Structure formats: C-alpha cells, structure tokens
Amino acid sequence: MARPPGSVGRPQPGAPPPPAEQLIAMDHWKKMNTKLARQNLPEDELAWAENVQPIGANQWQATPGALAALTTLSGKTVSRLFPANIAGVDYIISFNTDGSAIQVNANTGVQTVIAAAATFSTAPDMTVFTSSRLLIADATSGYVTWDGTLFVKFGGLSPNINVTNGGSGYSAPPTVGFTGGSGSGATATAVMGGSGSAQFVVAVTLTNPGTGYKAGDVITVTFTGANTTPATATARIWPNIPGTTIAVFAGRVWIANGRVLNFTGTAGFDDTATANAAGSTTIADNDLPHQITALRALNNYLYIFGDQSIRQIGSITVSSSITQFTTLTLASDIGTSFMMSIQSYNRLVLFANKNGVYGIFGATVQKLSDDLDGIFKLIDFSLAPSSALNDFHTNSLLNAGGSIHCYMLLVKYMDPLQGTRQLLLCYQTNQWFLVSQGALIAITSAALLSTTQWEPFGSIGADITNLLQDATVAVPILLKTALTSHGELVRAKQAIKAGVAVTTDTAQNFNMLVETEQGRNSYPLAASSVINWVNNSGSIVQFQNNSLGNVIWVGGGFRFPYSSVDGYGKVLGVSVSGTVSNLSVNAVAIEYKQADLWGRVP
C-alpha cells in the first residue's frame, strides 16, 4: 500500500537533509523457514519456496514438471503405491480403494491384475522377496504372495515346492499331481534337466494353488510318467499369518499384528515350523501403548515402529532351533502412525508423524523439520502422508546444477490463501523446499534399472504418473523473501524500485510483488528486452521482436529486470511468482528512501 503524497515527515528547521536512497539486496538464501513469521526472518532465509529447488545459496531453480500419465487404471482410485522388482522388471504396485491390486510396468505402463476388488483393505503393506515375489500383509487378505503371474493366499498350496529327489530316466516332463488334505484344484508343472531319455526334475512350478486346504493338511506330490527312478517333492499349505505390516530381514519374513511380531523359519517365506526356528514374540512394554504400526528393514536393521516408540533389531542367531535376538529401544516418546512416510535417506531413516519429520541417526532420533512448523500446524491428516525419493536433475544449459537426492513427503495442506491443496515437502542436505504437482493422493518411488536412479511416481486418482521428470514443462513457482527492517525497525521506508535477478534458457514472464506490513503491490516483469548478451562460452546471443511484436528469446543468460515500485512500511520484502521452466531465481533487490521515524499509524 503506497504512502499518501505529502505524508512523509517534513524536516525540522536545522535538521540534516533526508538520507539518500538505500538498497536491500538479498542474494544468498540459506534455507526456507516457515517456523518464524516473515518479519522475524533474517534476510538470508526464505519464507516460502514452492517449485524452486536450492541448487546453491543464490540459485533457486524451477523444478521439473510431471510427465504424461504412464497409465490409467480404469474405474479405480489408488489407495497406496509400492515399488517392486520381479525377475529384473520394475513395477509400480497399486492397491486401490475397492480392495483390488494392479501391477503396472514402470517403463511401459502395461497393467496386470493381481487381485480383484474386495481382496484387500485400503491399507495393506508390502515387501519384495529376493526380486522374485511380492509378500503382502493386510487386515483383510491376511498374508499373501504374488510372483508376477500367480496369486496365492491361505487355503491354497504354497508355490515353494521342494524337490527332494529329481529322479532319473524321464524322456518327457511327468504330470504333477497333489493328493491328500482338505482342498482341491491345485496344479503344477515339472521343470526338467538333462535331455532325451535321461531327463530329471529340477523344479516344480505351481500353476494353480487350489482352494480349501487347511493348516495341518499333509500333501503328497506325485509325478506320473515313465522313469527309471521316480522324482519326489514336498509341498505345504500357504500359511495363515495375520498381520498389518511386513518386512524381510536376515532372510526371514517378519509380520506384525497388534503387539505380536511373527517371523518365518529357515526354510523360506512360507515356513512356520518351530523346528526350523520360526516363531513369534509379544512386545509387552508400556512404551508401545497401542500396536506395532510398521516394520521396515533398512540400513542393516529391522525397525519396529509404534505410534509413540521405535525399536530396532540388529542381528539374529539360532540356537537349538530357537531364533534369538535383542530389541533396542531408540525412542519411548516418538513414533509414527504413517508407515508410508518411512524411507531410508543417505544412511538415515526418515519418517513423519503429526509433529514433523524425524530422522534416526544411529541410535538417536532427532526432529529434522523445525523449519516446516508453520506448515505442519496446517496439515489435514485425513490424507495419510506418504513418501518417496527423487534424484532431481537439471538439464538446463545455462542453469548449472546437477543431480540432487531428495526425500519427499506428500501432505494435504490447508493453505490460508489458496485453500486446501497437496504439497510435497522436499528435504535435501538440511534444506527444505516445496513442490506442487496436482491433487496427488499417493506417491512412491522406484530405483529403476532403466535410469539407474530414483524416480517418483504418484496418482491423483486413477492415473500412475512419473513426477518431476520433465524440465520443459512450465511449473508455477512462488518464492517469498523475508520482510526485513534492514536493521532499522523503527524507521519507515518508501520503496522506489525493485528487481529480480534470474538465469533462464528462454523468455519468461513472471510477477514481482513488493510487500510491507501495510500492503502489497504487484509488478509484472519479463526476463527479456532487446539486448546483446555474451554467455559463458563467449557466444553472443540476443533478444529480438518477432512479427507479432512479442519478445522472443534467441539465446539465454543472466537477467535482472526491475521496475519502479511503490510501497511503504517498516519492513519490506518481495514475492516472485509465475509459470516458468528452466529458470532460477538468483537475487532480489529493493531500493528505498527512509521515511518517518516510527512510521505513521495506518
């Protein structure tokens, strides 16, 4: 809001002349900080940084946009997303609100139905066993598995069929059959070794698990076909292990249900025999007030998360067919209910709860998100936060950058200005910034073999979309500086000019908003004019007009557009906004004159 004409204090007789113009230049921002009010921030901190990523203190660069949707799940709404690698192929696994699950090839988008509607709850947990199969724990389905082709649950035979003697003298694969037990419908095929009339059975592939089998059923595997020595094999029923969270640690499968921690034995992911050191333990300690909310095997430890506590298991041993281990309590007052927020990041384990984002440093748990306190107080946790990793890349010729590894947390933010919307809270090397890429409801990330880097995926409903991968897509940026008194809080200031220094590959239009505690004025800027510029390589590039009279960009470089402005207040700041691509904000500057001591009463 402008100072009314004539309202600047008149000098008293004998008073010194009014001071000359002064300059506020902010060009080395250390971080974004939402914990403090803007007028309390130092000039080297930002109040808001959305879709601009810190490459350096004076280079906050526009983030890439999303690619076109990889695929659309017809008639579905995504509930949770997980990455998976099965037999060398990368997938995104989508669990949907109708209880179905779909496998999506992360490179081609090809879909494969894992399970029909009403199979799962909306909150399953999943892990991958030796890049060969999914293992899923869910309150509705129980413990189930999928190998890319076959879905197996309790009541069917396990796909883990052990050939104890391959036999000899087979000239063709024998027919595999199953007898005994309460169920029916199980089928399998024999995988042969050798050749001609000297073949033998090396493996048995389950093709239908059947139904109706019960715990304790004894199953006999039969091989029908001419042979010299018949093959033999053992089969067992897929186990019934209740649970809501799952992890693979030290070659075992660990499944938690309430306070109970179950673990399989030494004979595989389906082994519940106590003779093979399978078993369970109940965590009775008072610092687990409700239940185990998540199991995660990360950085050589098994982490056991409760909503208000964290434990870890470092190693296990077996003695007299009993699995032995010790749980170490890392925190008795910090935990999480949001299992999808947990990620390994740069040898740390990061997770979120309603108070913020925390990191596990060895045996110490520390809060990392103090700078986001202004955001966390306005998060709507009806959308459970989920997380992903991302390797940001800048492919701009003029905006030098590189690859930066980030942790991202999806939250639903009750924005006081724009209304409730989704944000990605991004963490890189002790700095936070924000990303908005639509009304996302779930995210995950996969370390793709095709790119050998972490790629984030998300969904706004039925789509599976690769996020933050297209630098040519223009994104809406918003960068807010501190509102600074520039060392003179009691002296009002009359803004005269303001500008924004940027580096860009192409013509850009954006807005500069000069703000004070009393109001704000917006000034549209263009990083363009008719001017020659010598870039770093020594080439001369220039702006010029096209036939329509609009400014087009022939080359790129550093620009510092500015404008005459108006604004009055004890504190001054700038907001930069616009929809841009391959642009970095390098600095802002405000020229002002000193005005009234103490200012005027608005």
C-alpha positions as CSV (number, residue, x, y, z in Angstrom):
1,M,0.0,0.0,0.0
2,A,1.5,3.3,-1.1
3,R,2.4,6.1,1.3
4,P,-0.1,9.0,0.7
5,P,1.5,12.0,-1.0
6,G,2.9,14.6,1.4
7,S,2.7,12.3,4.3
8,V,6.4,11.8,4.7
9,G,7.6,13.7,7.7
10,R,8.8,17.2,6.9
11,P,12.3,18.1,8.1
12,Q,12.5,20.4,11.1
13,P,14.5,23.7,10.8
14,G,18.2,22.9,11.1
15,A,17.7,19.2,10.6
16,P,20.1,17.3,8.3
17,P,19.0,16.6,4.7
18,P,17.0,13.4,4.2
19,P,19.2,10.4,3.6
20,A,20.0,9.2,0.1
21,E,18.4,6.1,-1.4
22,Q,19.4,2.8,0.2
23,L,19.4,-0.7,-1.1
24,I,18.2,-4.1,0.3
25,A,19.8,-6.9,-1.7
26,M,19.0,-10.5,-0.8
27,D,21.1,-13.0,-2.8
28,H,22.4,-15.8,-0.5
29,W,19.4,-17.6,0.9
30,K,20.5,-20.4,3.2
31,K,17.1,-22.1,3.5
32,M,13.4,-21.8,3.7
33,N,11.9,-21.3,7.2
34,T,8.2,-21.4,7.9
35,K,8.6,-21.6,11.7
36,L,9.1,-17.8,12.1
37,A,6.9,-15.1,10.9
38,R,8.2,-13.3,7.8
39,Q,9.1,-10.1,9.6
40,N,11.2,-12.2,12.1
41,L,13.3,-13.9,9.4
42,P,16.8,-12.9,8.6
43,E,17.4,-11.6,5.1
44,D,19.2,-14.8,4.1
45,E,16.2,-17.1,4.7
46,L,13.1,-17.5,2.6
47,A,9.6,-17.5,3.9
48,W,8.3,-19.8,1.1
49,A,10.0,-21.7,-1.7
50,E,7.5,-23.6,-3.9
51,N,8.6,-25.4,-7.1
52,V,12.0,-23.8,-6.7
53,Q,14.9,-26.1,-5.6
54,P,18.0,-24.9,-3.9
55,I,21.0,-25.6,-6.2
56,G,23.1,-23.1,-4.3
57,A,22.6,-20.1,-1.9
58,N,21.9,-17.8,-4.9
59,Q,20.4,-20.3,-7.3
60,W,16.8,-21.5,-6.5
61,Q,15.8,-23.2,-9.7
62,A,12.4,-24.1,-11.1
63,T,11.7,-27.9,-10.6
64,P,10.8,-30.2,-13.4
65,G,7.1,-30.9,-14.2
66,A,5.4,-34.3,-14.4
67,L,5.4,-36.5,-17.5
68,A,2.2,-37.5,-19.1
69,A,0.4,-40.3,-17.2
70,L,2.1,-43.6,-17.6
71,T,-1.2,-45.4,-17.5
72,T,-4.8,-45.1,-16.2
73,L,-6.5,-47.7,-14.0
74,S,-10.0,-47.8,-15.4
75,G,-12.7,-47.5,-12.8
76,K,-10.1,-47.4,-9.9
77,T,-9.0,-45.0,-7.3
78,V,-5.5,-45.5,-5.9
79,S,-5.1,-46.0,-2.2
80,R,-1.4,-46.9,-1.8
81,L,1.6,-47.3,-4.2
82,F,4.6,-49.5,-3.7
83,P,7.7,-50.2,-5.9
84,A,8.7,-53.8,-6.9
85,N,11.2,-55.6,-8.9
86,I,10.3,-59.1,-10.1
87,A,12.7,-61.1,-12.2
88,G,14.5,-57.9,-13.3
89,V,11.4,-55.9,-14.3
90,D,10.5,-52.8,-12.4
91,Y,6.8,-52.3,-11.4
92,I,4.6,-50.0,-9.5
93,I,2.0,-51.9,-7.4
94,S,-1.3,-50.1,-7.0
95,F,-3.6,-51.0,-4.2
96,N,-7.0,-49.4,-4.8
97,T,-9.9,-48.2,-2.7
98,D,-12.2,-51.0,-3.9
99,G,-9.8,-53.6,-2.5
100,S,-8.2,-54.6,-5.8
101,A,-4.5,-54.6,-6.7
102,I,-2.8,-54.0,-10.1
103,Q,0.8,-54.4,-11.2
104,V,2.0,-51.6,-13.6
105,N,5.2,-51.9,-15.6
106,A,7.2,-48.8,-14.5
107,N,8.6,-48.3,-18.0
108,T,5.7,-49.3,-20.4
109,G,2.6,-48.8,-18.3
110,V,1.4,-52.4,-19.1
111,Q,-1.2,-53.4,-16.4
112,T,-1.6,-56.9,-14.9
113,V,-4.4,-57.6,-12.3
114,I,-3.0,-59.1,-9.1
115,A,-6.3,-59.4,-7.2
116,A,-9.9,-58.5,-7.8
117,A,-12.0,-56.0,-5.8
118,A,-12.7,-56.8,-2.1
119,T,-9.4,-58.7,-1.7
120,F,-7.6,-56.1,0.3
121,S,-8.3,-53.3,2.8
122,T,-7.3,-49.8,1.8
123,A,-4.2,-50.0,4.0
124,P,-2.1,-53.1,3.1
125,D,1.7,-53.3,3.5
126,M,4.1,-54.9,1.0
127,T,7.6,-56.0,0.5
128,V,9.6,-57.9,-2.1
129,F,11.4,-61.2,-1.5
130,T,14.7,-61.8,-3.5
131,S,13.3,-59.9,-6.5
132,S,11.1,-62.9,-7.2
133,R,7.8,-62.2,-5.5
134,L,5.6,-59.8,-3.6
135,L,4.8,-60.6,0.0
136,I,1.7,-58.7,1.3
137,A,0.3,-58.3,4.8
138,D,-3.2,-57.0,5.2
139,A,-6.0,-57.0,7.7
140,T,-8.5,-58.3,5.1
141,S,-6.5,-60.7,2.9
142,G,-4.0,-61.9,5.6
143,Y,-0.6,-63.0,4.4
144,V,-0.5,-63.4,0.6
145,T,2.0,-63.6,-2.3
146,W,2.3,-62.7,-6.0
147,D,5.1,-63.7,-8.3
148,G,4.1,-61.7,-11.4
149,T,1.7,-64.5,-12.5
150,L,0.3,-66.4,-9.6
151,F,-1.6,-65.0,-6.6
152,V,-1.6,-67.3,-3.5
153,K,-3.4,-66.9,-0.2
154,F,-4.4,-69.1,2.7
155,G,-6.4,-72.1,1.6
156,G,-4.1,-72.7,-1.3
157,L,-0.8,-74.6,-1.7
158,S,2.4,-72.7,-1.3
159,P,4.5,-72.1,-4.5
160,N,7.6,-73.1,-2.6
161,I,7.6,-76.8,-3.6
162,N,10.8,-78.5,-2.7
163,V,12.2,-81.2,-5.0
164,T,13.9,-83.8,-2.7
165,N,14.8,-86.2,-5.5
166,G,14.8,-85.3,-9.2
167,G,14.5,-88.9,-10.2
168,S,16.0,-90.2,-13.5
169,G,15.2,-91.8,-16.8
170,Y,12.4,-89.4,-17.8
171,S,12.0,-88.8,-21.6
172,A,9.3,-86.1,-21.1
173,P,8.1,-84.0,-18.3
174,P,5.9,-86.0,-15.9
175,T,2.5,-85.0,-14.9
176,V,2.5,-83.4,-11.4
177,G,-0.4,-84.1,-9.0
178,F,-1.3,-83.5,-5.4
179,T,-3.2,-85.8,-3.1
180,G,-4.3,-85.5,0.5
181,G,-5.6,-82.6,2.5
182,S,-9.0,-80.9,2.5
183,G,-8.7,-78.8,-0.7
184,S,-8.7,-79.3,-4.4
185,G,-7.8,-77.7,-7.7
186,A,-4.1,-77.4,-7.2
187,T,-2.0,-77.9,-10.4
188,A,1.7,-77.7,-11.2
189,T,4.2,-78.4,-14.0
190,A,7.6,-80.1,-13.8
191,V,10.8,-78.2,-14.9
192,M,13.2,-80.7,-16.4
193,G,17.0,-81.0,-16.6
194,G,19.0,-83.3,-18.8
195,S,17.9,-84.4,-22.3
196,G,16.4,-87.2,-24.3
197,S,15.6,-90.2,-22.1
198,A,18.0,-89.0,-19.3
199,Q,15.9,-86.2,-18.0
200,F,15.2,-85.4,-14.4
201,V,13.0,-83.0,-12.4
202,V,14.8,-79.9,-11.2
203,A,11.8,-77.8,-10.0
204,V,8.1,-77.8,-9.8
205,T,6.2,-74.7,-10.8
206,L,2.8,-74.2,-9.2
207,T,0.2,-73.0,-11.8
208,N,-2.9,-73.0,-9.5
209,P,-2.8,-73.0,-5.7
210,G,-6.2,-74.6,-5.4
211,T,-8.7,-73.8,-2.6
212,G,-10.0,-75.3,0.6
213,Y,-6.8,-76.5,2.1
214,K,-6.4,-76.2,5.9
215,A,-3.5,-75.8,8.3
216,G,-2.0,-79.2,9.2
217,D,-3.0,-80.9,5.9
218,V,-0.4,-83.4,4.7
219,I,0.1,-83.0,0.9
220,T,1.7,-85.7,-1.3
221,V,3.3,-84.7,-4.6
222,T,3.0,-87.3,-7.4
223,F,4.9,-87.5,-10.6
224,T,3.2,-89.6,-13.3
225,G,5.4,-90.6,-16.3
226,A,7.9,-93.3,-17.5
227,N,11.1,-93.2,-15.5
228,T,13.9,-95.2,-14.1
229,T,13.8,-93.6,-10.6
230,P,10.7,-91.6,-9.7
231,A,11.1,-88.0,-8.5
232,T,9.9,-86.9,-5.1
233,A,9.0,-83.5,-3.7
234,T,7.3,-81.9,-0.7
235,A,4.6,-79.3,-0.6
236,R,2.8,-77.4,2.2
237,I,-0.1,-75.2,2.7
238,W,0.3,-71.4,2.4
239,P,0.5,-70.2,6.0
240,N,-2.2,-68.2,7.8
241,I,-0.3,-65.4,9.5
242,P,-2.4,-62.4,10.5
243,G,-0.8,-59.0,10.3
244,T,-0.9,-55.4,9.0
245,T,2.8,-54.7,8.3
246,I,5.6,-56.8,6.8
247,A,9.4,-56.8,6.2
248,V,12.1,-59.1,5.0
249,F,15.2,-59.1,7.4
250,A,18.1,-61.5,7.7
251,G,16.4,-63.8,5.1
252,R,13.2,-64.2,7.2
253,V,9.8,-62.7,6.8
254,W,8.6,-60.6,9.7
255,I,4.9,-59.8,10.1
256,A,3.4,-57.7,12.9
257,N,-0.2,-57.9,14.2
258,G,-1.0,-55.7,17.1
259,R,1.7,-56.3,19.7
260,V,2.7,-59.7,18.2
261,L,5.8,-60.0,16.0
262,N,5.8,-63.2,13.9
263,F,8.8,-64.5,11.9
264,T,9.2,-67.3,9.5
265,G,11.8,-70.1,9.8
266,T,14.9,-71.0,7.9
267,A,13.1,-72.9,5.2
268,G,11.7,-70.0,3.4
269,F,9.0,-67.3,3.2
270,D,6.2,-69.8,3.9
271,D,8.0,-71.7,6.7
272,T,6.1,-71.5,10.1
273,A,7.6,-74.7,11.6
274,T,9.1,-74.1,15.0
275,A,11.6,-76.9,14.3
276,N,13.0,-74.5,11.7
277,A,13.3,-71.6,14.2
278,A,10.0,-69.9,13.2
279,G,8.2,-68.2,16.0
280,S,6.7,-65.1,17.5
281,T,7.2,-62.6,20.3
282,T,4.9,-60.2,22.0
283,I,6.1,-56.7,22.9
284,A,4.5,-56.0,26.3
285,D,6.4,-52.8,27.2
286,N,4.4,-49.8,28.3
287,D,6.1,-47.5,25.7
288,L,4.1,-49.4,23.0
289,P,0.8,-48.0,24.1
290,H,-1.3,-49.4,21.2
291,Q,0.3,-51.6,18.5
292,I,3.2,-52.0,16.0
293,T,2.4,-49.7,13.1
294,A,5.2,-50.5,10.8
295,L,8.1,-52.9,10.2
296,R,11.0,-51.8,7.9
297,A,14.3,-53.4,7.1
298,L,16.7,-50.6,6.4
299,N,20.4,-50.0,6.7
300,N,21.1,-53.5,8.2
301,Y,18.4,-53.1,10.9
302,L,14.8,-54.2,11.4
303,Y,12.9,-51.1,12.7
304,I,9.8,-51.7,14.7
305,F,7.7,-48.6,14.8
306,G,4.8,-47.9,17.2
307,D,2.8,-44.8,17.2
308,Q,4.9,-43.5,20.2
309,S,8.0,-45.6,20.2
310,I,10.7,-47.1,18.0
311,R,12.8,-50.2,18.4
312,Q,15.4,-52.0,16.3
313,I,16.8,-55.5,15.9
314,G,20.4,-55.6,14.7
315,S,21.1,-59.3,14.3
316,I,19.6,-62.7,14.9
317,T,21.1,-66.1,15.9
318,V,19.6,-69.6,16.0
319,S,20.3,-71.9,19.0
320,S,18.6,-75.3,19.4
321,S,16.0,-74.3,16.7
322,I,15.1,-71.1,18.5
323,T,15.6,-67.7,16.9
324,Q,17.2,-65.3,19.3
325,F,17.5,-61.5,19.1
326,T,17.5,-58.4,21.2
327,T,15.4,-55.4,20.6
328,L,17.0,-52.0,21.3
329,T,14.6,-49.1,22.2
330,L,15.6,-46.0,20.2
331,A,12.7,-43.7,21.5
332,S,9.9,-44.2,24.0
333,D,8.1,-41.0,23.1
334,I,8.5,-40.7,19.3
335,G,7.0,-42.9,16.7
336,T,4.6,-42.8,13.7
337,S,1.2,-44.0,12.6
338,F,2.1,-43.2,9.0
339,M,4.0,-46.3,7.7
340,M,4.1,-44.9,4.2
341,S,6.2,-41.9,5.4
342,I,9.2,-44.1,6.2
343,Q,12.2,-44.1,3.9
344,S,16.0,-44.7,4.0
345,Y,17.7,-41.5,3.0
346,N,21.5,-41.1,2.9
347,R,22.0,-43.7,5.6
348,L,19.3,-42.1,7.8
349,V,15.8,-43.4,8.3
350,L,13.3,-40.7,7.9
351,F,9.6,-40.8,9.0
352,A,6.8,-38.4,9.8
353,N,4.2,-38.0,12.4
354,K,1.8,-35.2,13.3
355,N,4.6,-33.1,14.8
356,G,7.0,-33.2,11.9
357,V,9.7,-35.2,10.1
358,Y,12.3,-37.1,12.1
359,G,15.5,-38.9,11.3
360,I,17.1,-41.8,13.0
361,F,20.8,-41.2,13.4
362,G,22.3,-44.5,14.6
363,A,20.6,-44.9,18.0
364,T,19.4,-41.3,18.2
365,V,16.1,-39.8,16.9
366,Q,16.0,-36.2,16.0
367,K,13.5,-33.8,14.5
368,L,14.5,-32.5,11.1
369,S,11.6,-30.3,10.2
370,D,11.7,-27.4,12.6
371,D,11.7,-25.1,9.5
372,L,8.3,-26.6,8.5
373,D,6.5,-26.0,11.7
374,G,4.4,-23.3,10.0
375,I,3.2,-25.9,7.5
376,F,2.7,-28.8,9.9
377,K,0.3,-26.9,12.0
378,L,-2.0,-26.6,8.9
379,I,-1.8,-30.2,7.6
380,D,-5.0,-32.1,7.2
381,F,-4.1,-35.7,8.2
382,S,-7.2,-37.1,6.7
383,L,-4.8,-37.9,3.9
384,A,-2.2,-40.1,5.5
385,P,1.3,-38.7,4.5
386,S,3.2,-40.9,2.0
387,S,6.8,-40.5,0.9
388,A,9.2,-41.1,-2.0
389,L,12.8,-40.5,-3.0
390,N,13.8,-38.5,-6.1
391,D,17.0,-37.8,-7.9
392,F,16.5,-34.2,-9.2
393,H,18.3,-33.4,-12.4
394,T,18.8,-30.1,-14.1
395,N,19.3,-30.3,-17.9
396,S,19.4,-26.5,-18.4
397,L,22.5,-25.3,-20.4
398,L,22.7,-22.0,-18.5
399,N,21.5,-23.0,-15.1
400,A,24.4,-25.1,-13.9
401,G,23.1,-27.7,-11.4
402,G,23.4,-31.5,-11.3
403,S,21.7,-34.4,-9.5
404,I,20.4,-33.9,-6.0
405,H,18.9,-36.8,-4.0
406,C,15.8,-35.8,-2.0
407,Y,13.3,-37.2,0.4
408,M,9.7,-36.1,-0.4
409,L,6.6,-36.2,1.8
410,L,3.1,-35.8,0.4
411,V,0.8,-33.9,2.7
412,K,-2.6,-32.2,2.4
413,Y,-2.0,-28.6,3.3
414,M,-4.8,-26.2,4.5
415,D,-3.4,-23.2,2.7
416,P,-4.8,-20.0,4.2
417,L,-4.6,-18.2,0.8
418,Q,-5.2,-20.8,-1.8
419,G,-7.4,-23.3,0.0
420,T,-6.6,-26.9,0.9
421,R,-4.2,-28.5,-1.6
422,Q,-1.5,-31.1,-1.8
423,L,2.2,-30.3,-1.3
424,L,5.4,-32.3,-1.5
425,L,7.7,-31.4,1.4
426,C,11.2,-32.0,0.0
427,Y,14.4,-32.5,2.1
428,Q,17.9,-32.3,0.7
429,T,21.0,-31.9,2.9
430,N,19.4,-29.9,5.8
431,Q,17.3,-27.8,3.5
432,W,13.6,-27.9,2.8
433,F,11.6,-26.7,-0.2
434,L,8.1,-27.4,-1.6
435,V,6.8,-28.9,-4.7
436,S,3.2,-28.9,-6.0
437,Q,2.2,-31.2,-8.9
438,G,-1.5,-31.5,-8.6
439,A,-4.0,-33.1,-6.2
440,L,-1.9,-36.2,-5.5
441,I,-3.3,-38.8,-3.2
442,A,-0.4,-41.3,-3.1
443,I,3.3,-41.3,-4.1
444,T,6.1,-43.8,-4.1
445,S,9.5,-44.2,-5.8
446,A,11.4,-46.9,-7.6
447,A,15.1,-47.2,-8.3
448,L,14.6,-48.0,-11.9
449,L,17.0,-50.3,-13.8
450,S,16.3,-48.3,-17.0
451,T,17.6,-45.0,-15.5
452,T,19.7,-46.2,-12.5
453,Q,18.2,-43.5,-10.3
454,W,15.3,-42.9,-8.0
455,E,12.1,-42.0,-9.9
456,P,9.0,-40.8,-8.1
457,F,5.5,-41.9,-9.1
458,G,2.2,-40.5,-8.0
459,S,-1.5,-40.6,-8.6
460,I,-4.4,-38.1,-8.4
461,G,-7.0,-40.9,-8.6
462,A,-6.8,-43.5,-11.4
463,D,-3.5,-42.5,-13.0
464,I,0.0,-43.7,-12.4
465,T,2.3,-40.7,-13.3
466,N,6.0,-40.2,-13.3
467,L,6.6,-37.0,-11.3
468,L,9.3,-34.3,-11.6
469,Q,10.9,-35.6,-14.7
470,D,10.2,-33.1,-17.5
471,A,12.1,-29.8,-17.2
472,T,10.4,-28.5,-20.3
473,V,7.0,-28.4,-18.5
474,A,6.3,-24.9,-17.1
475,V,5.5,-25.1,-13.3
476,P,4.0,-22.4,-11.1
477,I,6.7,-21.0,-8.8
478,L,6.3,-18.9,-5.6
479,L,9.4,-17.6,-3.8
480,K,8.8,-15.3,-0.8
481,T,11.6,-13.4,0.9
482,A,11.7,-12.2,4.5
483,L,10.0,-9.0,5.4
484,T,13.1,-7.2,6.5
485,S,13.6,-4.0,8.6
486,H,17.1,-3.9,7.2
487,G,18.4,-3.1,10.7
488,E,16.1,-0.1,11.2
489,L,12.8,-1.5,12.6
490,V,11.6,1.9,13.9
491,R,12.2,3.7,10.6
492,A,9.5,3.5,7.9
493,K,10.7,3.0,4.3
494,Q,9.4,4.3,1.0
495,A,10.1,1.7,-1.8
496,I,11.3,3.2,-5.1
497,K,12.5,0.4,-7.3
498,A,12.7,-3.4,-7.1
499,G,14.1,-6.1,-9.3
500,V,14.7,-9.8,-9.5
501,A,17.9,-11.4,-10.8
502,V,17.2,-14.6,-12.8
503,T,19.0,-17.0,-15.1
504,T,16.9,-18.5,-17.8
505,D,17.1,-20.5,-21.0
506,T,14.2,-18.8,-22.7
507,A,11.9,-15.8,-22.5
508,Q,9.9,-15.8,-19.2
509,N,7.1,-13.7,-17.7
510,F,6.7,-13.5,-14.0
511,N,5.4,-11.2,-11.3
512,M,7.2,-9.4,-8.6
513,L,5.2,-8.5,-5.6
514,V,6.6,-5.8,-3.2
515,E,5.2,-6.3,0.2
516,T,5.2,-4.5,3.5
517,E,3.3,-4.9,6.8
518,Q,0.8,-2.5,5.4
519,G,0.1,-3.8,1.9
520,R,1.5,-5.1,-1.3
521,N,1.8,-4.1,-5.0
522,S,2.3,-6.4,-7.9
523,Y,4.6,-5.6,-10.9
524,P,4.7,-7.9,-13.9
525,L,8.3,-8.5,-15.2
526,A,9.7,-10.1,-18.3
527,A,13.2,-11.6,-18.5
528,S,13.5,-10.1,-21.9
529,S,14.4,-7.0,-23.9
530,V,16.4,-6.0,-27.0
531,I,19.9,-6.5,-25.7
532,N,23.0,-8.4,-26.7
533,W,24.4,-10.8,-24.1
534,V,27.7,-12.7,-24.0
535,N,27.2,-16.0,-22.4
536,N,29.8,-18.1,-20.5
537,S,31.0,-19.8,-23.7
538,G,31.7,-16.4,-25.3
539,S,28.9,-16.6,-27.8
540,I,26.7,-13.5,-28.4
541,V,23.0,-14.1,-28.0
542,Q,20.2,-11.6,-28.2
543,F,16.6,-10.9,-27.6
544,Q,14.6,-9.6,-30.6
545,N,11.0,-9.0,-31.6
546,N,9.0,-11.3,-33.8
547,S,6.4,-10.2,-36.4
548,L,3.7,-10.0,-33.8
549,G,5.7,-7.6,-31.8
550,N,6.1,-10.0,-28.9
551,V,9.5,-10.6,-27.4
552,I,11.1,-13.9,-28.2
553,W,14.3,-15.4,-26.9
554,V,17.1,-16.2,-29.2
555,G,19.6,-17.1,-26.5
556,G,19.7,-17.2,-22.8
557,G,21.6,-15.9,-19.8
558,F,21.5,-13.8,-16.6
559,R,18.9,-11.1,-16.5
560,F,18.0,-8.5,-13.9
561,P,14.6,-7.0,-14.8
562,Y,13.4,-4.2,-12.4
563,S,10.6,-1.8,-12.1
564,S,9.6,1.4,-10.4
565,V,7.5,0.4,-7.4
566,D,5.5,1.9,-4.6
567,G,5.3,0.6,-1.1
568,Y,5.6,2.0,2.5
569,G,6.3,0.2,5.7
570,K,8.8,-0.6,8.4
571,V,9.6,-3.9,6.7
572,L,10.0,-4.7,3.0
573,G,10.0,-7.9,1.1
574,V,9.4,-9.4,-2.3
575,S,7.4,-12.4,-3.7
576,V,8.2,-13.8,-7.1
577,S,5.6,-15.9,-8.9
578,G,4.9,-17.1,-12.4
579,T,4.7,-20.2,-14.5
580,V,8.2,-20.9,-15.8
581,S,10.6,-23.6,-16.9
582,N,14.4,-23.8,-16.7
583,L,14.6,-20.5,-14.7
584,S,16.4,-19.9,-11.5
585,V,15.9,-17.0,-9.1
586,N,19.3,-15.6,-8.1
587,A,18.6,-12.5,-6.1
588,V,16.1,-9.7,-5.3
589,A,16.8,-6.1,-4.6
590,I,14.7,-3.2,-3.3
591,E,15.7,0.5,-3.5
592,Y,14.1,2.7,-0.9
593,K,14.2,6.0,0.9
594,Q,14.0,6.4,4.6
595,A,10.7,7.9,5.7
596,D,9.2,8.7,9.1
597,L,10.7,7.6,12.4
598,W,8.2,5.2,13.9
599,G,6.1,5.5,10.8
600,R,2.6,6.6,10.6
601,V,-0.4,4.9,12.1
602,P,-2.4,3.3,9.3
